[in-house]
Amino acid sequence: MHKKVTIRLVWLMIVAIAIFGVYRFEKPKRTKLPLLRGEVVGIAPDFTAMSDVSERKEAFFNYLKPGVMYENSRILQERAILKRIKKDFADGQLSPNNLAQAQRLASLYSLELNQGIVDIEWLQEMLHRVDVIPEALVLTQAANESAWGTSRFAREANNYFGQWCYSSGCGLVPLERIEGAFHEVAKFDSVQDSIQGYFMNVNRNAAYRDLRDIRFQLRQKKLNPASDDSAKAMSNGLMKYSERGEAYVKDLQAMMAANQNYWNDN
């Protein structure tokens, strides 16, 4: 009797070890993600009440910088996941978890998988899209597009980057909209939503492919895409952000040079 019980216990232990071993083998790999930095910005201060130019600039950059930092760190987390998928793809070890993450990123960055399959072309294009935008460039565009937070669109629509939308009632109608045009200036629930909208616009829109290519080339050269020098280089990919084209880019570059002490000192 005791011998039968002992044999049964041994078999149970063998089965348990086998099940545990399979579980450990199939358990999805965890990707070590960069820490989230910055924070979601709250309600904007009244920039129109600040008559001193230096005070307004400092308040403007101090207000937006944590939100920009937060968005960049969120993107770095997504990039880390993407690089894990690329590594597992290269090793021939793509898992269902990899595929689920790839499908989520594909939807977020408007680049669907080819027949639901991860391939090298998709990975390369995604690495062009899922990447940071330098704080210097983001903050400067926000200052330019929102008149340092004093524009009607910044105050009434939380829109700091001049993003447009194209359905009736989606935003505010520009007072000087030309006859026959139907665009509106998008309205956001919060300033943080406007920041995220800007990042996704630049990282997905075909109009800014040049910026993404410049950034990718900086990565290839082992240069920091978040630096002020990279901000200047990447601004050359924003010719289509404004009808002013090259003149708009030169304005951004001049603003970055004139105001860099504000974000570098904080």
N, C-alpha and C positions, 0 to 999 in steps of 0.2 A: 504493500500500500504506500509506504513512505517512498519507495523507489519510483512508483508511478507519479507521485506528486512532484518529486525532485525533477524527473524528466520533463514533466509538463511546465514547471517553472523555468527550466533551462530553455525550452522552446519559446516560451513567452518573452524571455529576455532577448533571445536571438531576433525574434520578430520585431520587438521594440527598437533594438539597435538598428535593424535594417530600415525601419520606417523613419527613424530619426536621421539616419544617414542620407536617405533620399530627400528628406525635407531640407537638410542643410545644403545638399547639392543643388536643389531647385530654387532655393530662396533667392529672390532678386537681389542683385548687387546694389549696395547703397552708394550713391555718389556724394562725396564730401562737398558740400556747397559753401561758397563764400558767405560770410556773415552779411546780413542786411545792415546797411549803414544809412545815416540820415533819418528822416521821418516825414510822414505825410504832413503837408502844410495845412494850417488852419485858415481862418478868415483873414483876408488881407487887411493891413492897416490902411488908413486913408492917406494915400500918397499925395492927393491934391492939397491936403492941409500943410504939407511940408514945403515951405518957401525956400529954404536953404538947399541949394543944388547938391552939395556934398552930403548933407543929411539924408536927402531923398535917395540918392544913389546907394549909400551905405545901407539904409533901411530896406531898399528894394532887393539888393543882393543877399542881405542877411535873411530876408523872408523866403526867397525862392531857393536858395542854395540847398537846404536840407531836403526839399522835395526832389530836386534834381539828383542829388546824391542817392536818395532812396530809389529812384527809378533806375539809375545806372547799376546799383547793386542788385536790384531785381533781375535786370537783364544779364548780369554776370552769373547769377544762379542758373538762368535758363541756358546760358552758353556752356556752363559746366556740365549740365545734363546732356546737351548736344554733343559735347566732346566725348562723353562717356559712350553715347550711342555710336559715335564714329569709331571709337576704339574697339567696342564689341563687334561692330560690323567688320572691321579689318581683321579681327581675330576669328571671324566666323561663329560668333557666340551671341547673336542677337536673340533676345528673350521676348516673351509677350509683354513684359514690363517696358522694355526698350520701345517696342512698337506702339504701345499706348502713349508713352511720352512723346514719341515722334509725331503721332497723330494730333496730339494736343498742340504742340509747337507749330505743326503745319497749318492748323486752323488759325492760330493766333497770328502767324506771320504771313498769312495768305499765300502759302506755297504748298499746295496739296501733294501728297505722295503719288508717285506714278503707279496707278493700279493698286494702291495700298501697300507698296513695297518701298523700303528704304534702299536707296542706291547712292553711289558716290556723287552723281550730279546734284541730287537733292541736298546731300550733306554739304557740298561746297557752296551752293547758293545760300543755304541757311547760315553758314558761317559768315557770309557777307552781310546778312541781315541782323543776326542776333549778336549785337555788339554795342559797346558804349558810345555815347556822344559826349565830347568834352564839355565840362562845366562852362568853360569860358565861352564856347560857341552858343550853348543853350541860353545862358544868362544874357548874353549880348543880343541874341535874337529876341528874347522876351522884352528886353529894354527897348529895342528898336520898334517892335510890332505893337507894344502896348503903351508907348510914350511914357516909359517908366511907371507903369501901373495907373496912369491917369486917364487913359482913353475910355471912351464910352463902352467899348467892347470888353475891356478889362473889368470895369466897374459893374456893368449890368449883365454880363454874360460869362464872367470868369475866364474870358478868352485872352490869353497873354501872347499868343503866337499867330494871330490872324488866320486861324484855320477856317476854311469855308465849308458849307454844307449845301445840298442842292434839292431839298424837299421843302415845300411850303411850311413855314412855322417852325423849322428846325433851329432857327437862330434869330438874329437881329438883321433887319434889312439895312444895308449901308445907305446913309443919307444921300450920297453922291453916286449911287449905282446907275450905270448907263442904261438907257432905254433898250429894252429887249433882253437884258440880262436877268437871270432868275436865281443867282446864288444869294445865300445869306451868310452872315458870319456866325459860326456855330456857337451855340450856348452850352455851357458845361455846368454840371451840378456843383462842381468845386474847382478850385484852382489846381489841385492835384490831378484831377481828371484832365484838365487842359494840358498839364505837363506830360502826362502819359499819352494823351492824344498826339502831341507833337512828336514824341519819340517814335510812336508806332507809324505815324505819317512818314517821317524821314527814313525809317528802317524798312518800310514796305513799298512805298510809292515809287513807281517806275521813273518818275521825274527826278528822283534823287539817287539814281543808280550810280552816277559819277562820284557822289560823296562816299557811297559804300565801297566803291572800287578803290578810292584813295585810302580809305581806312584799312581795307584788306591788304593793300600794298605796304602800308605802315607796319602792319602785323608781320608781314613776310620779311621785312627788314629788321625785325625785333625792336621796333620803336614803340613807345608808349602812346596808344591812340587817345589817351585822356589828357595829354599834355597841352600847354598853350600853343606850342609849335604845331602840334597836330590839329588843333582847333583852326589855326590859320590855314593850314593846308586843306583841311576838309571843307572849309567855307567855300573853296573854289568849286565845290560840287553842288552849290545852292543857286546856280544861275537861274533856275526855273522857279525858285521860290517866290520871286517878284517879277512883275513885268519890266522892272528896271534892269534886270539882268546883271551885267558886270558892274554897273554903278552901285547896285544894291550890295553886292559882295564886297566892293571896296569900302563902302560905308561900314559894313560889319567889321572888316579888318581894322579900320581906323578906330572904331569904338573899342575893340578888344585891346588895342595898343594903349589907348588913353585910359582905360578903366581897370587894367589887370591888377593893380595894387589892391583894389577893393575885395576881390575874391582870394587873392594870394595871401593877404594879411589875416584872413579869417579862418 
